[in-house]
Amino acid sequence: MEYVVITGADRGIGLSLVENYVRNGYTVFAGQFMPDWPQLGELQQQYPEKLHIIPLNVGDDQSVKSAAALVAGMTDRVDYLVNCAGIFPKTEDAEGFMSAFQVNSMGPLRVVEAFLPLMQTGKKRLCTFSSETGVIPLMQRVKDFPYCVSKAALNMEMHMLFQQLRPQGYTFRLFHPGWVKSYMSGAKSTVGDFEPEEAAPVAYRYFVGDDEIDDVLILRDIQGQYWPF
């Protein structure tokens, strides 16, 4: 049996990813930011022994530490740590930058630091959702500054963590899901190339697959293409 922690599991691609894992026999600790949102609870009713809901706000230090403590009380290891939580701030002022960095950049770093002790005896796989907006040489947007900069920072964080943790046996999966009709702005987007239910199975197969070259950190997209970053 293998154990998975997934952040941003309330809805969209995070929720669909949780479903892919539990349907394939994994035990999942799903980070819940929105307890009033019903779908994660409904999924838990279908998989009561495989799905555990953990309160988790990746933008808050204490929430992340408390979530790690809850998981440690139920298992002695985590095999997969999946950073899926993310936001698209509504403004491009200082407040927008701060909210984007707290969740998109600092959030994954907080989660990795909190859960590393549990990962030492597991599969040691760190999986993170990124974006083409964080690929500096290819970025063409002239707006959405907070989101783009937060994803560039995320990519650098993953690069640094790779340098530190790969010698200890950790493997990394960095994934760009494409233009997904997500909930990142609050309500579900009506524009995009993929539904969350289309992107999540591709992410799942990439995250659990063992056919990658693990000594090189890459950013892979939903179509299997590799991006420089």
C-alpha positions as CSV (number, residue, x, y, z in Angstrom):
1,M,0.0,0.0,0.0
2,E,1.3,3.5,-0.9
3,Y,0.3,6.8,0.7
4,V,-0.3,10.1,-1.0
5,V,-0.8,13.7,0.2
6,I,-2.5,16.0,-2.2
7,T,-3.0,19.7,-1.7
8,G,-5.8,21.8,-3.3
9,A,-8.0,18.7,-3.3
10,D,-11.4,20.4,-2.9
11,R,-12.4,20.7,-6.6
12,G,-11.1,20.9,-10.1
13,I,-8.0,19.0,-11.1
14,G,-7.0,18.4,-7.4
15,L,-10.3,16.6,-6.7
16,S,-10.1,14.6,-10.0
17,L,-6.5,13.6,-9.1
18,V,-7.6,12.4,-5.7
19,E,-10.2,10.2,-7.4
20,N,-7.6,8.8,-9.8
21,Y,-5.3,7.8,-6.9
22,V,-8.0,6.2,-4.7
23,R,-9.6,4.4,-7.6
24,N,-6.2,2.7,-8.3
25,G,-5.8,1.5,-4.7
26,Y,-3.7,4.3,-3.1
27,T,-4.5,5.8,0.3
28,V,-4.9,9.5,0.0
29,F,-4.7,12.3,2.5
30,A,-6.6,15.1,0.7
31,G,-5.9,18.7,1.8
32,Q,-9.2,20.5,2.2
33,F,-9.3,24.3,2.1
34,M,-13.0,24.7,1.6
35,P,-15.0,22.5,4.1
36,D,-18.3,23.8,2.7
37,W,-17.5,22.5,-0.8
38,P,-19.3,19.1,-0.9
39,Q,-17.6,17.1,-3.6
40,L,-14.6,15.9,-1.6
41,G,-16.8,14.7,1.2
42,E,-19.0,12.9,-1.3
43,L,-15.9,11.1,-2.8
44,Q,-14.9,10.1,0.7
45,Q,-18.2,8.3,1.2
46,Q,-17.3,6.2,-1.8
47,Y,-13.8,5.4,-0.5
48,P,-14.1,5.6,3.3
49,E,-11.0,3.5,4.0
50,K,-8.8,5.0,1.2
51,L,-9.6,8.7,1.5
52,H,-8.8,10.9,4.5
53,I,-9.7,14.6,4.5
54,I,-7.1,16.9,6.2
55,P,-7.8,20.6,6.8
56,L,-5.1,22.4,4.9
57,N,-4.3,26.0,3.9
58,V,-1.0,26.0,2.2
59,G,-0.7,29.7,2.6
60,D,-0.5,29.4,6.4
61,D,2.4,28.0,8.3
62,Q,0.5,26.6,11.3
63,S,-2.1,25.0,9.1
64,V,0.5,23.1,7.1
65,K,2.3,22.0,10.3
66,S,-1.0,20.8,11.8
67,A,-1.9,18.9,8.6
68,A,1.5,17.1,8.7
69,A,0.9,16.2,12.4
70,L,-2.5,14.8,11.5
71,V,-1.1,12.6,8.7
72,A,1.7,11.5,11.0
73,G,-0.9,10.2,13.4
74,M,-2.4,7.9,10.8
75,T,0.7,6.7,8.9
76,D,4.4,6.3,9.4
77,R,5.3,7.3,5.8
78,V,4.2,9.3,2.8
79,D,5.2,8.0,-0.7
80,Y,3.9,10.8,-2.9
81,L,3.6,14.4,-2.1
82,V,1.5,16.3,-4.7
83,N,1.5,20.1,-4.7
84,C,-1.7,21.0,-6.5
85,A,-3.1,24.0,-4.6
86,G,-2.9,27.3,-6.5
87,I,-4.6,30.6,-7.0
88,F,-4.9,33.2,-9.8
89,P,-5.1,36.6,-8.0
90,K,-7.7,39.0,-9.1
91,T,-5.5,42.1,-8.9
92,E,-2.0,43.0,-10.0
93,D,-1.2,45.2,-7.0
94,A,0.9,44.4,-3.9
95,E,-2.0,42.4,-2.4
96,G,-2.2,40.3,-5.6
97,F,1.5,39.6,-5.5
98,M,1.4,38.7,-1.8
99,S,-1.5,36.3,-2.2
100,A,0.0,34.6,-5.3
101,F,3.4,34.1,-3.6
102,Q,1.9,32.8,-0.3
103,V,0.0,30.1,-2.1
104,N,1.7,29.4,-5.4
105,S,5.4,29.8,-4.3
106,M,5.7,29.6,-0.6
107,G,2.8,27.0,-0.2
108,P,4.7,24.1,-1.9
109,L,7.8,24.9,0.0
110,R,6.0,24.9,3.3
111,V,4.4,21.6,2.4
112,V,7.6,19.9,1.4
113,E,9.4,21.1,4.5
114,A,6.6,19.9,6.8
115,F,6.2,16.4,5.2
116,L,9.8,15.6,4.5
117,P,10.2,13.6,7.8
118,L,7.3,11.3,6.7
119,M,8.8,10.9,3.3
120,Q,12.2,9.6,4.4
121,T,11.0,6.0,4.6
122,G,8.6,6.2,1.6
123,K,8.9,6.3,-2.1
124,K,10.3,9.9,-1.9
125,R,8.4,11.3,-4.9
126,L,7.7,15.0,-5.0
127,C,5.1,16.0,-7.6
128,T,4.2,19.7,-8.4
129,F,1.9,21.5,-10.8
130,S,3.6,24.3,-12.5
131,S,2.8,26.4,-15.7
132,E,4.4,27.6,-18.9
133,T,4.1,31.1,-17.4
134,G,7.0,30.3,-15.1
135,V,9.3,29.4,-18.1
136,I,11.1,32.8,-18.4
137,P,12.7,32.4,-21.9
138,L,9.3,31.5,-23.5
139,M,6.9,33.7,-21.5
140,Q,5.0,36.0,-23.8
141,R,2.3,37.5,-21.5
142,V,2.1,41.2,-20.8
143,K,-0.3,40.9,-17.9
144,D,-1.0,38.5,-15.0
145,F,2.3,39.6,-13.3
146,P,1.6,38.1,-9.9
147,Y,0.7,34.7,-11.2
148,C,3.6,34.5,-13.7
149,V,6.2,35.6,-11.2
150,S,4.9,33.2,-8.6
151,K,5.2,30.3,-11.0
152,A,8.8,31.3,-12.0
153,A,9.7,31.3,-8.3
154,L,8.1,27.9,-7.9
155,N,10.2,26.5,-10.7
156,M,13.3,27.9,-9.1
157,E,12.3,26.4,-5.8
158,M,11.8,23.0,-7.4
159,H,15.3,23.3,-9.0
160,M,16.9,24.1,-5.7
161,L,15.0,21.2,-3.9
162,F,16.1,18.9,-6.7
163,Q,19.7,19.9,-6.1
164,Q,19.4,19.2,-2.4
165,L,17.1,16.1,-2.3
166,R,18.0,14.1,-5.4
167,P,21.2,12.8,-3.8
168,Q,19.0,11.5,-1.0
169,G,17.0,9.4,-3.4
170,Y,14.1,11.7,-4.0
171,T,12.5,11.8,-7.5
172,F,10.6,14.8,-8.9
173,R,7.7,15.2,-11.3
174,L,7.0,18.8,-12.5
175,F,3.8,19.1,-14.5
176,H,2.3,21.8,-16.7
177,P,-1.4,20.7,-17.2
178,G,-2.2,23.1,-20.0
179,W,-5.0,25.6,-20.1
180,V,-7.5,23.9,-17.8
181,K,-11.0,25.1,-17.1
182,S,-10.1,25.5,-13.4
183,Y,-11.4,27.2,-10.3
184,M,-8.2,29.1,-9.7
185,S,-9.9,32.5,-9.9
186,G,-12.7,31.5,-7.6
187,A,-15.5,30.3,-10.0
188,K,-15.0,27.6,-12.6
189,S,-13.6,29.0,-15.8
190,T,-15.7,28.6,-18.9
191,V,-12.6,28.9,-21.2
192,G,-9.7,26.6,-21.7
193,D,-8.5,23.6,-23.6
194,F,-9.0,20.9,-21.1
195,E,-11.5,19.9,-18.4
196,P,-10.0,19.0,-15.0
197,E,-11.2,15.4,-15.6
198,E,-9.1,15.3,-18.8
199,A,-5.9,16.7,-17.3
200,A,-5.9,14.7,-14.0
201,P,-5.5,11.2,-15.5
202,V,-2.4,12.4,-17.5
203,A,-0.9,13.9,-14.3
204,Y,-1.6,10.7,-12.4
205,R,0.1,8.5,-14.9
206,Y,3.1,10.9,-15.0
207,F,3.3,11.1,-11.2
208,V,3.2,7.3,-10.6
209,G,5.3,6.3,-13.6
210,D,8.9,5.1,-13.2
211,D,10.0,5.5,-16.8
212,E,11.5,9.0,-16.5
213,I,15.1,10.0,-16.3
214,D,15.2,10.9,-12.7
215,D,18.7,12.5,-12.6
216,V,17.4,15.5,-14.7
217,L,14.7,17.8,-13.6
218,I,12.2,18.5,-16.4
219,L,8.9,20.3,-16.8
220,R,6.5,18.1,-18.8
221,D,3.1,19.1,-20.2
222,I,-0.2,17.4,-20.8
223,Q,0.8,16.4,-24.3
224,G,4.1,14.8,-23.2
225,Q,6.3,17.7,-24.4
226,Y,9.2,18.9,-22.3
227,W,9.7,22.6,-21.5
228,P,13.0,24.4,-20.6
229,F,12.9,26.3,-17.4
